[in-house]
Every structure is written in C-alpha cells, then in structure tokens.
C-alpha cells in the first residue's frame, strides 16, 4: 500500500523497512503492535520480533526520554490507529 496521503504513512513505511532489515526501532515496534490489522489491510509485514512489542516499545521510549515515554507511547498508538482506520476507508 503506497498511500503517503494517509496519516502516519511515513512512520508505518519506516517501520516496515526497519523490520525488513531486522532493526528494532520505535517505528518497527509500532508496526509489530499493529501487525494483525496491517496484514489484513494487505501490507506485507515481515516476521514478528520476539517478545511483547508493546512492552518493548514502551521500554525503548523510556530509555530515550523517561519523562515523556507515556505520552509518546500514547501518541504513537493513536497514530497507528489513525493509519489503520484511514487505510480501511480507502480499501
């Protein structure tokens, strides 16, 4: 799905690219959280990173910015959901 007009497209695209390279990044973990729904939307999501992606994302955010981890985590989840909903609408 090449839809740069969708909210969060760049983050999702980056996460897919990072996963394809085997990198564990904020974007990659976000894609892993949304993996089931993203796959249903037709995205080719690379194999899952082992472990709980939600906990790993939060841990990564905490290491980078402990004071802002909670709000960043919530903002990223909202971005993922916005992308998924918009992608469902455009089919």
C-alpha positions as a Markdown table, in Angstrom:
| # | Residue | x | y | z |
|---|---|---|---|---|
| 1 | Unk | 0.0 | 0.0 | 0.0 |
| 2 | Unk | 1.6 | 3.2 | -1.2 |
| 3 | Unk | -0.6 | 5.9 | 0.2 |
| 4 | Unk | 1.5 | 8.8 | 1.5 |
| 5 | Unk | -1.7 | 10.8 | 2.0 |
| 6 | Unk | -2.7 | 8.6 | 4.9 |
| 7 | Unk | -1.9 | 9.8 | 8.4 |
| 8 | Unk | 1.2 | 8.1 | 9.8 |
| 9 | Unk | 2.2 | 6.6 | 6.5 |
| 10 | Unk | 5.9 | 7.7 | 6.8 |
| 11 | Unk | 6.1 | 6.1 | 10.3 |
| 12 | Unk | 4.5 | 2.8 | 9.1 |
| 13 | Unk | 6.7 | 2.7 | 6.0 |
| 14 | Unk | 9.8 | 3.3 | 8.1 |
| 15 | Unk | 8.7 | 0.6 | 10.5 |
| 16 | Unk | 8.2 | -1.9 | 7.6 |
| 17 | Unk | 11.6 | -1.0 | 6.2 |
| 18 | Unk | 13.3 | -1.3 | 9.6 |
| 19 | Unk | 11.7 | -4.7 | 10.2 |
| 20 | Unk | 12.8 | -5.9 | 6.8 |
| 21 | Unk | 16.4 | -5.0 | 7.8 |
| 22 | Unk | 15.9 | -6.7 | 11.2 |
| 23 | Unk | 16.2 | -3.5 | 13.1 |
| 24 | Unk | 14.3 | -2.9 | 16.4 |
| 25 | Unk | 13.2 | 0.7 | 16.2 |
| 26 | Unk | 10.3 | 2.7 | 17.6 |
| 27 | Unk | 8.6 | 2.5 | 14.1 |
| 28 | Unk | 9.3 | -1.2 | 13.8 |
| 29 | Unk | 7.8 | -2.0 | 17.2 |
| 30 | Unk | 4.8 | 0.2 | 16.3 |
| 31 | Unk | 4.2 | -1.9 | 13.2 |
| 32 | Unk | 4.6 | -5.1 | 15.2 |
| 33 | Unk | 1.8 | -3.9 | 17.5 |
| 34 | Unk | -0.4 | -3.3 | 14.5 |
| 35 | Unk | 0.7 | -6.4 | 12.7 |
| 36 | Unk | -2.6 | -8.3 | 12.6 |
| 37 | Unk | -4.6 | -5.4 | 11.3 |
| 38 | Unk | -1.9 | -4.2 | 9.0 |
| 39 | Unk | -1.6 | -7.6 | 7.4 |
| 40 | Unk | -5.4 | -7.8 | 6.9 |
| 41 | Unk | -5.1 | -4.4 | 5.1 |
| 42 | Unk | -2.7 | -6.1 | 2.6 |
| 43 | Unk | 0.6 | -4.8 | 4.0 |
| 44 | Unk | 3.5 | -7.3 | 3.8 |
| 45 | Unk | 4.6 | -7.2 | 7.4 |
| 46 | Unk | 7.9 | -9.1 | 8.0 |
| 47 | Unk | 8.1 | -11.8 | 10.6 |
| 48 | Unk | 7.4 | -10.8 | 14.2 |
| 49 | Unk | 10.1 | -9.7 | 16.5 |
| 50 | Unk | 10.1 | -12.0 | 19.5 |
| 51 | Unk | 8.6 | -10.7 | 22.8 |
| 52 | Unk | 5.8 | -8.3 | 23.6 |
| 53 | Unk | 6.1 | -5.4 | 21.1 |
| 54 | Unk | 4.0 | -3.1 | 23.4 |
| 55 | Unk | 6.3 | -3.6 | 26.3 |
| 56 | Unk | 9.4 | -3.3 | 24.2 |
| 57 | Unk | 8.2 | -0.1 | 22.6 |
| 58 | Unk | 7.5 | 1.4 | 26.0 |
| 59 | Unk | 10.9 | 0.3 | 27.3 |
| 60 | Unk | 12.6 | 1.8 | 24.3 |
| 61 | Unk | 10.8 | 5.1 | 24.7 |
| 62 | Unk | 11.6 | 5.1 | 28.5 |
| 63 | Unk | 15.3 | 4.7 | 27.7 |
| 64 | Unk | 15.2 | 7.6 | 25.2 |
| 65 | Unk | 13.0 | 10.1 | 27.1 |
| 66 | Unk | 11.9 | 8.7 | 30.5 |
| 67 | Unk | 9.8 | 11.8 | 31.3 |
| 68 | Unk | 7.8 | 11.7 | 28.1 |
| 69 | Unk | 7.6 | 7.9 | 27.5 |
| 70 | Unk | 3.9 | 7.6 | 28.4 |
| 71 | Unk | 2.7 | 10.5 | 26.3 |
| 72 | Unk | 4.9 | 9.5 | 23.3 |
| 73 | Unk | 3.6 | 5.9 | 23.6 |
| 74 | Unk | 0.0 | 7.0 | 23.6 |
| 75 | Unk | 0.6 | 9.4 | 20.6 |
| 76 | Unk | 2.2 | 6.6 | 18.6 |
| 77 | Unk | -0.7 | 4.2 | 19.3 |
| 78 | Unk | -3.1 | 6.9 | 18.2 |
| 79 | Unk | -1.1 | 7.4 | 15.0 |
| 80 | Unk | -1.2 | 3.7 | 14.3 |
| 81 | Unk | -4.9 | 3.5 | 14.8 |
| 82 | Unk | -5.4 | 6.6 | 12.6 |
| 83 | Unk | -3.4 | 5.0 | 9.8 |
| 84 | Unk | -5.3 | 1.7 | 10.1 |
| 85 | Unk | -8.7 | 3.4 | 10.1 |
| 86 | Unk | -7.9 | 5.6 | 7.1 |
| 87 | Unk | -6.5 | 2.6 | 5.2 |
| 88 | Unk | -9.7 | 0.7 | 5.9 |
| 89 | Unk | -11.7 | 3.6 | 4.5 |
| 90 | Unk | -9.8 | 3.7 | 1.2 |
| 91 | Unk | -9.8 | 0.0 | 0.8 |
